[in-house]
Amino acid sequence: MSADEQSFPAQQQEPPGLTGAMTPTPDHGEESYRGSGRLDGLRALVTGGDSGIGRAVAIAFAREGADVAIGYLPDEEEDAQETARWVGEAGRKAVLLPGDITDEATARSLPDQAAEQLGGLDVLVNNAGFQMARRESVEDITTDEIDRVLKTNLYALLWVTQAALKHLGDGSSIINNSSIQAYQPSSSLLDYASTKAAINNLTVNLAAELGPRGIRVNAVAPGPIWTPLQPATQPEEKVQKFGQDTPLGRAGQPAELAPAFVFLASPRDASYVSGTVLGVTGGKPVF
């Protein structure tokens, strides 16, 4: 397939972006993902579960037999309702938890709400993330921008994880969303890339601390994935060529990430997997 066939139409949105305004619409596995009972009876919380990778994970988890609580920004209600509809169609319970996790009290409340409404908690997916529009120089980054990126990507991950631990036990798992940016950072995404490298470090350290409690901690490092974050944070010319710099020559779809999260969440398939970062990058190396 040629580069032209792999390009996206020029488009932009205001952050955080919505799925319905994207052309083409991302594939979250709505028509393709088939479950096999790998997460039967489990209860999961997915932050940023309204769209993109989070939606694909929620759909896959539900089709594997898990009930799913979905954390999301109130501005993303339309997307969250659609994700909940797919979870419900899989015969599983969906819990919607709107709120801005850059607020500490809101972030810490999510696991309690999820556990209360699902009857417990077995899997935490720290998927929510934010990047600002690309800049020409580090001098262009404002304090407000730094605060939003770090609070969404790092502070909230720690807050949610701390609050979730009282609900997690032997056989539970935590899965963090890292990025190829942790390994091949773009200078124009300095703050975002830094948080993703930190997430890798946090994953390894949490795995070491929580292993004796039977809690596995891993991460998935996506490459360029077609989600609302892209048209909401990148200039049109970048969107048009998004993902063409990978060895596979294209951007990935959210549905192509979901099996990695299912594998790491499965107490059967990944029972001895902890402290690892699984790359789904279109061929870009994660080492």
C-alpha positions in Angstrom: 0.0 0.0 0.0 1.4 3.4 -0.9 2.1 6.3 1.5 -0.8 8.2 -0.1 -3.2 5.3 0.7 -1.9 5.4 4.3 -2.4 9.1 4.8 -5.2 10.7 6.8 -7.4 13.7 5.6 -6.3 17.0 7.0 -8.3 17.6 10.2 -8.1 19.3 13.6 -10.2 19.4 16.8 -10.0 21.1 20.1 -8.7 19.0 23.0 -9.6 16.4 24.2 -11.2 15.5 20.8 -14.2 13.3 20.0 -14.4 10.1 18.0 -17.4 11.1 15.9 -15.5 14.0 14.4 -12.6 11.9 13.1 -12.2 10.8 9.5 -11.8 7.9 9.2 -13.4 6.7 12.4 -10.9 4.6 14.4 -11.4 0.9 14.7 -11.9 -0.2 18.3 -12.7 -3.8 17.6 -16.4 -3.2 17.5 -16.9 -5.6 14.7 -13.8 -7.7 14.9 -12.8 -8.6 18.5 -13.9 -12.0 19.7 -13.6 -13.0 23.3 -12.8 -16.4 24.7 -13.5 -16.0 28.5 -9.9 -15.0 29.4 -11.2 -12.4 32.0 -14.4 -14.1 33.2 -15.8 -12.6 36.3 -13.1 -9.9 36.7 -13.8 -6.2 37.4 -11.8 -3.5 35.8 -11.3 0.2 35.9 -10.0 1.9 32.8 -9.1 5.5 33.0 -9.5 7.4 29.7 -11.9 4.6 28.7 -14.3 6.7 26.6 -12.3 6.6 23.3 -9.2 5.5 21.5 -7.1 2.8 23.2 -9.3 3.0 26.3 -12.5 2.2 24.4 -10.8 -0.7 22.6 -9.6 -2.1 25.9 -13.1 -1.7 27.5 -14.7 -3.5 24.6 -12.2 -6.3 24.6 -12.3 -6.7 28.4 -16.1 -6.9 28.3 -16.1 -9.6 25.5 -13.6 -11.5 27.6 -16.0 -11.6 30.5 -15.1 -8.5 32.6 -17.3 -5.8 34.0 -15.8 -2.4 33.3 -15.8 1.0 35.0 -14.8 3.9 32.7 -13.1 7.1 33.8 -13.3 10.0 31.5 -13.6 13.8 31.2 -17.1 15.3 31.4 -16.5 16.8 27.9 -16.2 13.3 26.6 -19.7 12.1 27.7 -20.8 11.3 24.1 -17.8 9.0 23.6 -18.2 7.4 27.1 -21.8 6.6 26.5 -20.9 4.9 23.2 -18.2 2.8 25.0 -20.7 1.8 27.7 -23.2 0.7 25.0 -20.6 -1.7 23.5 -19.8 -3.1 27.0 -23.5 -3.6 27.6 -24.0 -5.3 24.3 -21.3 -7.8 25.4 -23.5 -8.7 28.3 -21.3 -7.0 30.9 -21.9 -4.2 33.4 -20.5 -0.7 32.4 -20.0 2.0 35.1 -19.5 5.6 33.9 -17.2 7.7 36.1 -16.9 11.3 34.8 -14.3 13.6 36.3 -11.0 15.4 35.7 -8.3 13.3 37.2 -5.9 16.2 37.4 -7.9 17.0 40.5 -6.5 14.8 43.3 -9.7 14.1 45.1 -11.4 13.1 41.8 -8.6 10.8 40.9 -8.5 9.1 44.3 -12.3 8.6 44.2 -12.4 6.5 41.0 -11.2 3.2 42.5 -13.7 3.4 45.4 -16.5 4.2 43.0 -15.6 1.5 40.7 -15.2 -1.1 43.4 -18.5 -0.1 45.0 -20.5 -0.3 41.8 -18.8 -3.4 40.4 -18.6 -5.3 43.7 -14.8 -5.2 43.8 -11.8 -4.5 41.6 -9.3 -6.9 40.0 -7.7 -4.9 37.2 -6.6 -1.3 37.0 -5.7 0.2 33.6 -4.0 3.6 33.9 -4.7 4.6 30.3 -5.6 8.3 30.6 -3.0 10.6 29.1 -2.5 14.0 27.6 -0.1 15.8 25.3 -0.1 19.4 24.2 0.3 20.6 20.6 3.7 20.3 19.2 6.1 23.2 19.8 9.2 24.5 18.1 11.2 24.9 21.4 11.3 24.0 25.0 11.0 27.8 25.6 7.5 27.6 24.2 6.2 25.3 27.0 4.1 27.2 29.6 3.8 26.2 33.3 0.1 25.6 32.8 0.9 23.1 30.0 3.5 21.4 32.0 1.1 21.1 34.9 -1.7 19.5 32.8 0.6 17.0 31.1 2.4 15.9 34.3 -0.8 15.8 36.4 -2.7 13.8 33.9 0.1 11.4 33.0 2.0 11.0 36.3 0.3 12.5 39.3 -3.1 11.0 38.4 -1.5 7.6 37.7 0.0 7.6 41.2 -3.2 8.9 42.9 -5.4 6.3 41.2 -3.0 3.5 41.9 -2.6 4.4 45.6 -6.4 4.5 46.0 -6.9 1.2 44.1 -4.4 -0.8 46.2 -6.9 -1.4 49.0 -9.2 -3.1 46.5 -6.5 -5.2 44.7 -5.2 -8.5 46.0 -3.5 -11.7 45.0 -4.0 -12.3 41.3 -4.9 -8.7 40.5 -3.0 -6.6 38.0 -2.2 -3.0 37.1 -1.5 -2.1 33.5 0.0 1.4 32.6 -0.1 3.0 29.2 3.4 4.0 28.2 4.5 5.1 24.7 7.1 4.7 22.0 8.0 8.3 23.1 9.7 6.7 26.1 12.2 5.2 23.8 12.3 7.5 20.8 11.3 10.9 22.2 10.3 13.7 19.9 11.9 17.0 20.9 8.5 18.7 20.2 6.9 16.5 22.8 9.5 16.9 25.5 7.2 17.0 28.5 4.9 14.2 27.2 7.8 11.9 26.3 9.4 12.5 29.8 6.2 11.3 31.5 6.1 8.2 29.4 9.7 7.3 30.3 8.8 7.9 34.0 5.8 5.5 33.6 8.2 2.8 32.5 10.3 3.4 35.6 7.1 3.5 37.8 6.0 0.2 36.3 9.2 -1.6 37.2 9.3 -0.2 40.7 5.7 -1.0 41.4 6.1 -4.5 40.1 9.0 -5.0 42.6 7.0 -3.6 45.5 3.7 -5.2 44.8 4.9 -8.6 43.7 5.0 -10.0 47.2 1.3 -9.1 47.4 0.5 -11.1 44.3 -0.2 -8.0 42.3 1.3 -7.9 38.8 2.3 -4.6 37.2 3.1 -4.1 33.5 2.8 -1.5 30.8 2.0 -1.4 27.1 4.0 1.0 24.9 1.9 2.0 21.9 3.4 3.5 18.7 1.4 6.0 16.7 -2.2 5.1 17.2 -5.2 6.7 15.5 -7.2 8.3 18.4 -8.9 11.6 19.0 -5.7 12.8 20.7 -4.0 13.1 17.3 -6.3 15.7 15.5 -6.8 17.4 18.8 -3.1 18.1 19.4 -1.2 18.0 16.1 -1.2 20.3 13.1 -2.9 19.2 10.0 0.3 18.4 8.1 1.4 16.0 10.9 -2.0 14.3 11.0 -1.9 13.6 7.2 1.4 11.7 7.5 0.7 10.3 11.0 2.4 6.9 11.4 4.1 6.7 8.1 7.5 6.8 9.8 7.0 3.3 11.3 8.6 0.2 9.7 5.1 -1.0 8.9 4.4 2.3 7.2 1.2 3.2 8.9 -0.5 4.2 12.1 -2.1 1.5 14.2 -5.7 1.3 15.2 -6.9 1.1 18.8 -8.2 -2.4 18.2 -4.6 -3.5 17.6 -3.6 -2.6 21.2 -6.5 -4.4 22.9 -5.0 -7.9 22.8 -1.9 -6.8 24.6 -4.0 -5.4 27.5 -6.1 -8.5 27.6 -3.0 -10.7 27.8 -1.5 -8.7 30.6 -4.8 -8.6 32.5 -5.3 -12.3 32.3 -4.5 -14.2 35.5 -4.2 -17.3 33.5 -2.1 -16.2 30.5 0.2 -13.7 32.2 0.4 -15.2 35.7 4.2 -14.9 35.6 4.5 -11.7 33.7 5.3 -8.6 35.8 7.6 -5.6 35.5 7.6 -5.7 31.7 6.7 -3.1 29.0 5.1 -4.7 25.9 5.6 -2.7 22.7 2.9 -2.4 20.1 4.6 0.1 17.8 4.4 -0.9 14.2 8.0 -2.0 14.3 9.7 0.8 16.3 12.1 -0.8 18.8 11.4 -0.6 22.6 14.8 -1.1 24.1 
